[in-house]
Amino acid sequence: MPLEIYKRGSVYWVKGWVEYNGRPIAGPYRQSTRATTEAGARDWIRDETDLQVRQYVFGEERTLRFVDAVEIYPPTQQTARQLLPILEEIGDLPLGAITGALLKSLGPKMKPNVCTDTWWREIVTPARAVINNAHELKGTPLLRVKRYDKFERIAQDQRRQKTSRVERIPATREWIEAFCAEADPYNAAMVRFMFETAARIDQAISIEPDDLRPETCEVRIKAQKGHEESWIAVSPEMMAELEALQPKRPKNLKTGQLLSPRVFGYGSPTGYNNRWKTVCKRAGIPYLSAHPAGRHGFFTELVVRQGVDPVTAAKAGRWSDPNLPMRIYAHAETDEAAIRARFRTKPVQAANPQSPKKRKIKKETKDE
């Protein structure tokens, strides 16, 4: 029986088989088309029939389209938003026709006024994840994409007249103390916590009262960036400061719903921004966001200022590879002018020791 539609509530469903030259090639179907109109359901049947016929004739790995790969990919909410405009551009292309160069070329077309790092993060990365997920599940071609090089990055920065990859300024102990002198107890404790532990802002604002172990001075932080949930040690002074905070129930700004109690009182990773800008202005210090105040400040403080070896500092900050924080999070603090001045200073030269005088040895003559 070929595919037929029927209505269940307000949604059209489909049942039957996809046929090719009078022979059933896929099915049986009994599923929702997710369409609320008959025309939408007919479109679903047409698209499904076209896909199954192409797979039957040419083989699935050669005919699977990007839109089909998206259907079998489990995206996060953020990734789903990123994939929607990509679908409009390459949704109907077979996966075998999508190359790394094609994905990279979508950046200037879809987001002409952003940097290459944003193209990579919001276009290339989610699209590549969809394609390689289909490779694992369906055997379609694996896709490797070469990153944008520095020449492409510089050229795009010149087009948009804005510099990307501006070097972050890490927090110092003096900056932390000046900030805390003007901040309320919650923000003061949060900035000290991130500076001491290298916790990310989303990990910090997610801490709940049950995530504290005062008896062992440990705090549980959520999994993030490929790292599992873990308990991390804090100083006794830090734990006392956390215990003194009365947990607050922040509100979800989109739904208005009260969230679970949070130690620092924030419900979103961006909720602290305006408050921190005000504190920095009152303290007369430059504004630093949570990332340079926390992770950048943590690693620079340990490695550059205190001389802790990078392997130990990376492990304490939960970096799996010490080369990464050394390349990104360690900031040199030597005055460049002082370095240049070294070349203008005459080196102290040690006096050349005088070579001992050779003694003349008189040649003895034999008495005749």
C-alpha positions as CSV (number, residue, x, y, z in Angstrom):
1,M,0.0,0.0,0.0
2,P,1.6,3.4,-1.0
3,L,1.9,6.1,1.5
4,E,-1.4,7.6,2.7
5,I,-2.1,10.5,5.1
6,Y,-4.7,10.5,7.9
7,K,-5.4,13.0,10.6
8,R,-4.9,12.5,14.4
9,G,-6.0,15.6,16.3
10,S,-4.6,18.6,14.6
11,V,-1.6,16.8,13.0
12,Y,-1.4,14.7,9.9
13,W,0.1,11.2,10.1
14,V,1.3,8.8,7.3
15,K,1.0,5.1,6.9
16,G,2.0,2.6,4.2
17,W,5.1,2.0,2.1
18,V,7.3,4.0,-0.2
19,E,7.1,2.3,-3.6
20,Y,9.3,2.4,-6.7
21,N,8.1,1.0,-10.0
22,G,5.2,-0.7,-8.1
23,R,7.5,-2.4,-5.6
24,P,7.7,-1.4,-1.9
25,I,11.3,-0.3,-1.0
26,A,10.9,1.4,2.4
27,G,8.5,1.0,5.3
28,P,6.1,0.2,6.7
29,Y,5.4,3.8,8.0
30,R,3.1,4.8,10.8
31,Q,4.4,8.2,12.0
32,S,3.6,11.9,12.3
33,T,4.5,14.3,9.5
34,R,4.4,17.1,12.1
35,A,2.3,19.0,9.5
36,T,-1.0,20.7,10.5
37,T,-2.2,21.0,6.9
38,E,-2.8,18.4,4.2
39,A,-0.5,20.3,1.8
40,G,2.3,20.1,4.4
41,A,1.7,16.4,4.8
42,R,1.8,15.9,1.0
43,D,5.1,17.7,0.9
44,W,6.5,15.4,3.6
45,I,5.5,12.3,1.5
46,R,7.1,13.8,-1.6
47,D,10.4,14.5,0.2
48,E,10.5,11.2,1.9
49,T,9.7,9.3,-1.3
50,D,12.4,11.2,-3.2
51,L,15.0,10.4,-0.5
52,Q,14.1,6.7,-0.3
53,V,14.1,6.3,-4.1
54,R,17.6,7.9,-4.4
55,Q,18.9,5.8,-1.6
56,Y,17.5,2.7,-3.2
57,V,19.0,3.5,-6.6
58,F,22.3,5.0,-5.7
59,G,23.0,3.9,-2.1
60,E,22.4,5.8,1.1
61,E,26.0,7.0,1.6
62,R,25.9,8.8,-1.8
63,T,22.5,10.4,-1.5
64,L,22.1,11.4,2.1
65,R,21.6,15.2,2.2
66,F,22.7,17.7,4.8
67,V,19.1,18.1,5.9
68,D,18.8,14.3,6.4
69,A,21.9,14.3,8.5
70,V,20.5,17.0,10.7
71,E,17.5,14.8,11.3
72,I,19.7,12.1,12.9
73,Y,21.9,14.6,14.8
74,P,21.2,15.3,18.5
75,P,21.8,19.1,18.8
76,T,21.9,21.3,21.8
77,Q,19.5,24.2,21.9
78,Q,22.4,26.6,20.9
79,T,23.5,24.3,18.1
80,A,20.0,24.0,16.8
81,R,19.8,27.8,16.4
82,Q,23.1,27.8,14.6
83,L,22.0,25.1,12.2
84,L,18.8,26.7,11.0
85,P,20.5,29.3,8.7
86,I,23.0,26.7,7.5
87,L,20.1,24.5,6.4
88,E,18.8,27.3,4.2
89,E,22.1,27.4,2.4
90,I,23.2,23.8,2.0
91,G,20.2,21.7,3.3
92,D,19.6,20.0,-0.1
93,L,23.2,19.3,-0.9
94,P,24.4,15.6,-0.7
95,L,26.9,15.1,2.0
96,G,29.5,13.9,-0.5
97,A,29.3,17.3,-2.2
98,I,30.1,19.3,0.9
99,T,33.8,20.2,1.3
100,G,35.7,22.1,3.9
101,A,36.2,24.9,1.5
102,L,32.5,25.1,0.9
103,L,31.7,25.3,4.6
104,K,34.4,28.0,5.1
105,S,32.9,30.0,2.2
106,L,29.6,30.3,4.0
107,G,31.1,32.7,6.5
108,P,31.4,35.8,4.3
109,K,27.9,35.1,2.9
110,M,26.0,34.5,6.1
111,K,27.9,36.7,8.5
112,P,30.0,39.2,6.6
113,N,30.6,41.5,9.6
114,V,32.1,39.1,12.1
115,C,35.6,37.6,12.5
116,T,36.9,34.3,11.2
117,D,36.8,32.8,14.8
118,T,33.0,33.4,14.8
119,W,32.7,31.8,11.3
120,W,34.5,28.8,12.6
121,R,32.6,28.5,15.9
122,E,29.0,29.2,14.6
123,I,29.1,27.8,11.0
124,V,31.9,25.4,10.4
125,T,31.9,23.6,13.7
126,P,28.2,22.8,13.9
127,A,28.0,21.8,10.2
128,R,31.0,19.6,10.5
129,A,29.6,17.9,13.6
130,V,26.4,17.0,11.7
131,I,28.3,15.6,8.8
132,N,30.7,13.5,10.9
133,N,27.8,12.2,13.0
134,A,26.3,10.9,9.8
135,H,29.7,9.3,9.0
136,E,29.6,7.4,12.2
137,L,26.0,6.3,11.8
138,K,25.5,5.9,8.1
139,G,29.0,5.5,6.7
140,T,29.0,8.8,4.7
141,P,32.3,10.5,4.0
142,L,34.2,11.9,6.9
143,L,34.9,15.6,6.6
144,R,38.1,17.4,7.9
145,V,38.2,21.1,7.6
146,K,41.4,23.2,7.8
147,R,41.1,26.2,10.1
148,Y,41.2,29.8,8.8
149,D,44.8,30.9,8.6
150,K,46.2,34.2,9.9
151,F,46.1,35.7,6.5
152,E,42.4,35.0,6.1
153,R,41.8,36.4,9.6
154,I,43.8,39.6,9.0
155,A,42.0,40.1,5.6
156,Q,38.6,39.8,7.2
157,D,39.6,42.2,10.1
158,Q,40.6,44.7,7.5
159,R,37.3,44.4,5.6
160,R,35.3,44.9,8.8
161,Q,37.8,47.5,10.1
162,K,38.0,45.8,13.5
163,T,40.7,43.7,15.1
164,S,39.9,40.3,16.4
165,R,41.7,38.3,19.0
166,V,42.4,41.3,21.2
167,E,44.7,40.2,24.0
168,R,42.9,39.8,27.3
169,I,44.2,41.5,30.4
170,P,44.4,39.1,33.3
171,A,43.3,40.1,36.8
172,T,46.0,40.9,39.4
173,R,45.7,40.6,43.2
174,E,45.5,44.4,43.3
175,W,42.6,44.4,40.8
176,I,40.8,41.7,42.8
177,E,41.2,43.6,46.1
178,A,40.1,46.9,44.5
179,F,37.1,45.2,43.0
180,C,36.1,43.5,46.2
181,A,36.4,46.7,48.2
182,E,33.5,48.2,46.2
183,A,31.5,45.0,45.5
184,D,28.7,43.5,47.4
185,P,29.5,40.2,49.3
186,Y,28.1,38.0,46.5
187,N,30.1,39.5,43.6
188,A,33.2,39.8,45.8
189,A,33.0,36.1,46.7
190,M,32.4,35.1,43.1
191,V,35.4,37.0,41.7
192,R,37.6,35.6,44.4
193,F,36.3,32.1,43.8
194,M,37.0,32.2,40.0
195,F,40.4,33.8,40.6
196,E,41.3,31.0,43.1
197,T,39.9,28.0,41.2
198,A,39.9,29.0,37.5
199,A,36.2,28.1,37.4
200,R,34.2,29.3,34.3
201,I,31.4,31.8,34.9
202,D,28.7,29.2,34.0
203,Q,30.2,26.8,36.5
204,A,30.3,29.5,39.2
205,I,26.8,30.7,38.8
206,S,25.5,27.1,38.8
207,I,26.8,26.3,42.3
208,E,24.0,25.5,44.7
209,P,24.1,25.0,48.5
210,D,24.4,21.2,48.2
211,D,27.5,21.7,46.1
212,L,29.5,22.8,49.2
213,R,31.4,20.4,51.5
214,P,32.6,22.7,54.4
215,E,34.2,19.8,56.3
216,T,36.6,19.1,53.5
217,C,36.7,22.5,51.9
218,E,35.5,21.2,48.5
219,V,33.1,22.6,45.9
220,R,31.3,20.7,43.2
221,I,31.4,22.3,39.7
222,K,29.4,21.2,36.8
223,A,30.8,19.4,33.7
224,Q,31.9,21.8,30.9
225,K,34.2,22.0,27.9
226,G,34.7,18.2,27.8
227,H,35.5,17.9,31.5
228,E,33.4,15.8,33.8
229,E,31.6,17.1,36.9
230,S,34.2,17.3,39.8
231,W,34.8,18.3,43.3
232,I,37.6,20.9,43.6
233,A,39.5,22.1,46.7
234,V,39.3,25.7,48.0
235,S,41.0,27.5,50.8
236,P,39.4,27.5,54.2
237,E,39.0,31.3,53.8
238,M,37.1,30.8,50.5
239,M,34.8,28.2,52.0
240,A,34.0,30.5,55.0
241,E,33.2,33.2,52.6
242,L,30.9,30.9,50.6
243,E,29.1,29.6,53.7
244,A,28.4,33.2,54.8
245,L,26.3,33.9,51.7
246,Q,22.6,33.4,51.9
247,P,21.5,31.5,48.7
248,K,19.2,33.3,46.4
249,R,16.6,32.0,43.9
250,P,17.2,33.9,40.6
251,K,14.5,34.3,38.0
252,N,14.5,33.0,34.5
253,L,14.3,36.2,32.4
254,K,12.6,34.4,29.5
255,T,9.9,32.5,31.5
256,G,9.8,34.4,34.7
257,Q,10.1,31.1,36.6
258,L,12.1,31.0,39.8
259,L,15.2,28.8,39.6
260,S,16.8,26.6,42.3
261,P,18.7,28.5,45.0
262,R,22.2,29.6,43.8
263,V,25.1,30.4,46.1
264,F,26.1,33.6,44.1
265,G,22.5,34.5,43.2
266,Y,22.8,34.6,39.4
267,G,20.7,32.6,37.0
268,S,22.5,33.2,33.7
269,P,26.2,33.5,32.7
270,T,25.7,37.1,31.5
271,G,23.7,38.4,34.4
272,Y,26.8,39.8,36.3
273,N,28.0,42.1,33.5
274,N,26.2,45.3,34.3
275,R,26.9,45.0,38.0
276,W,30.6,44.4,37.4
277,K,30.9,47.4,35.2
278,T,29.4,49.5,37.9
279,V,31.7,48.1,40.5
280,C,34.8,48.7,38.3
281,K,33.8,52.3,37.6
282,R,33.4,53.0,41.3
283,A,36.7,51.3,42.1
284,G,38.5,53.2,39.3
285,I,39.8,50.1,37.7
286,P,39.4,48.8,34.1
287,Y,36.5,46.5,33.5
288,L,37.3,42.8,33.2
289,S,34.8,40.2,32.4
290,A,34.7,36.9,34.2
291,H,37.0,35.0,31.9
292,P,40.1,37.2,32.2
293,A,39.3,37.9,35.9
294,G,39.1,34.1,36.5
295,R,40.9,31.7,34.2
296,H,43.4,34.2,32.7
297,G,44.2,35.7,36.1
298,F,44.5,32.2,37.7
299,F,47.1,30.9,35.3
300,T,49.1,34.1,35.0
301,E,49.2,34.5,38.8
302,L,50.6,31.0,39.3
303,V,52.9,30.6,36.4
304,V,54.2,34.1,35.6
305,R,54.1,35.8,39.0
306,Q,54.6,32.9,41.4
307,G,56.7,30.7,39.2
308,V,54.6,27.5,39.6
309,D,55.5,25.0,36.9
310,P,52.9,25.0,34.0
311,V,52.0,21.3,34.4
312,T,51.0,21.7,38.0
313,A,49.1,24.9,37.3
314,A,47.3,23.4,34.3
315,K,46.2,20.4,36.4
316,A,44.9,22.7,39.2
317,G,42.9,24.7,36.6
318,R,41.6,21.5,35.0
319,W,43.4,21.9,31.6
320,S,44.1,18.5,30.1
321,D,47.0,19.9,28.1
322,P,49.5,22.4,29.7
323,N,50.4,23.7,26.3
324,L,47.0,25.3,25.8
325,P,47.0,27.6,28.9
326,M,50.7,28.4,28.2
327,R,49.7,29.6,24.7
328,I,46.5,31.4,25.6
329,Y,46.2,32.1,29.4
330,A,49.8,33.0,30.4
331,H,50.4,36.7,29.9
332,A,53.9,38.2,30.0
333,E,54.2,41.2,32.3
334,T,57.7,42.4,31.5
335,D,57.9,46.1,30.5
336,E,58.9,46.2,26.8
337,A,60.8,49.5,27.3
338,A,62.9,47.9,30.0
339,I,63.8,45.0,27.6
340,R,64.8,47.5,24.9
341,A,66.9,49.5,27.4
342,R,69.1,46.4,28.0
343,F,70.5,46.9,24.5
344,R,71.6,50.5,25.3
345,T,73.4,49.5,28.5
346,K,77.1,48.9,28.3
347,P,77.8,45.5,29.7
348,V,80.3,45.3,32.5
349,Q,83.5,43.8,31.2
350,A,85.8,42.0,33.5
351,A,89.4,43.1,33.5
352,N,91.5,40.9,31.3
353,P,94.0,39.1,33.6
354,Q,97.6,39.8,32.6
355,S,99.4,36.8,31.3
356,P,102.4,35.9,33.4
357,K,105.7,37.0,32.0
358,K,107.8,34.3,30.6
359,R,111.0,33.8,32.4
360,K,114.0,33.8,30.2
361,I,116.0,30.8,30.8
362,K,119.6,31.3,30.1
363,K,121.2,28.6,28.1
364,E,124.0,27.1,30.2
365,T,127.3,26.8,28.5
366,K,129.7,24.0,29.2
367,D,133.1,24.9,30.4
368,E,135.6,23.9,27.9
